[in-house]
Amino acid sequence: MSIFSTEMIVLHLDARDKQDALMQLAKRIEAAGKLQVGGFDNFMLSLNKREEEFSTAVGYDYAIPHGKSDAVAVPAVAYAHLTQPILWDEEDEDWVENLFMIAVPAASAGDEHIKILTKLATAIMDDDFREHISQAKEPNQVIDIIEKFTS
């Protein structure tokens, strides 16, 4: 089973701010059935806790927010391209226009979480990856690009 699905890919996400972007993308993960029933609030808490510890902005207008929580039923990765950049981290003045959100069950968070994060961060540093993602017109194209650059 893939950690990606078209229902968790948003090519034009209109978000007012960081919290709105996190909430909207987490809702996509919930709607895809990747969270335990009633687990949305706990998953949001795990995302916000991580952001409080250290910003998940990684440069190149990307952020990789991630949550490890018992609220996550199965590992998942969602993606959104924002309709306009939002301020992600005021202290470092990081603006973000693309998000990859990682959801992993707390019980399996160790290696799996790090592997996903490392593969995505490495892909984001690749100019070709960023160019291909920016040109994608359909969610399935985004998944194909991600899988090509992270396999």
Secondary structure in CASP SS format (residue, H / E / C, confidence):
PFRMAT SS
TARGET T0000
AUTHOR 0000-0000-0000
METHOD secondary structure of the structure
MODEL  1
M C 1.00
S C 1.00
I C 1.00
F C 1.00
S C 1.00
T H 1.00
E H 1.00
M H 1.00
I E 1.00
V E 1.00
L E 1.00
H E 1.00
L E 1.00
D C 1.00
A C 1.00
R C 1.00
D C 1.00
K H 1.00
Q H 1.00
D H 1.00
A H 1.00
L H 1.00
M H 1.00
Q H 1.00
L H 1.00
A H 1.00
K H 1.00
R H 1.00
I H 1.00
E H 1.00
A H 1.00
A C 1.00
G C 1.00
K C 1.00
L E 1.00
Q C 1.00
V C 1.00
G C 1.00
G C 1.00
F H 1.00
D H 1.00
N H 1.00
F H 1.00
M H 1.00
L H 1.00
S H 1.00
L H 1.00
N H 1.00
K H 1.00
R H 1.00
E H 1.00
E H 1.00
E H 1.00
F C 1.00
S C 1.00
T C 1.00
A E 1.00
V E 1.00
G E 1.00
Y C 1.00
D C 1.00
Y E 1.00
A E 1.00
I C 1.00
P C 1.00
H E 1.00
G E 1.00
K E 1.00
S E 1.00
D C 1.00
A C 1.00
V E 1.00
A C 1.00
V C 1.00
P C 1.00
A E 1.00
V E 1.00
A E 1.00
Y E 1.00
A E 1.00
H E 1.00
L E 1.00
T E 1.00
Q E 1.00
P E 1.00
I E 1.00
L E 1.00
W E 1.00
D E 1.00
E C 1.00
E C 1.00
D C 1.00
E C 1.00
D E 1.00
W E 1.00
V E 1.00
E E 1.00
N E 1.00
L E 1.00
F E 1.00
M E 1.00
I E 1.00
A E 1.00
V E 1.00
P E 1.00
A H 1.00
A H 1.00
S H 1.00
A H 1.00
G H 1.00
D H 1.00
E H 1.00
H H 1.00
I H 1.00
K H 1.00
I H 1.00
L H 1.00
T H 1.00
K H 1.00
L H 1.00
A H 1.00
T H 1.00
A H 1.00
I H 1.00
M C 1.00
D C 1.00
D H 1.00
D H 1.00
F H 1.00
R H 1.00
E H 1.00
H H 1.00
I H 1.00
S H 1.00
Q H 1.00
A C 1.00
K C 1.00
E C 1.00
P H 1.00
N H 1.00
Q H 1.00
V H 1.00
I H 1.00
D H 1.00
I H 1.00
I H 1.00
E H 1.00
K H 1.00
F H 1.00
T H 1.00
S C 1.00
END
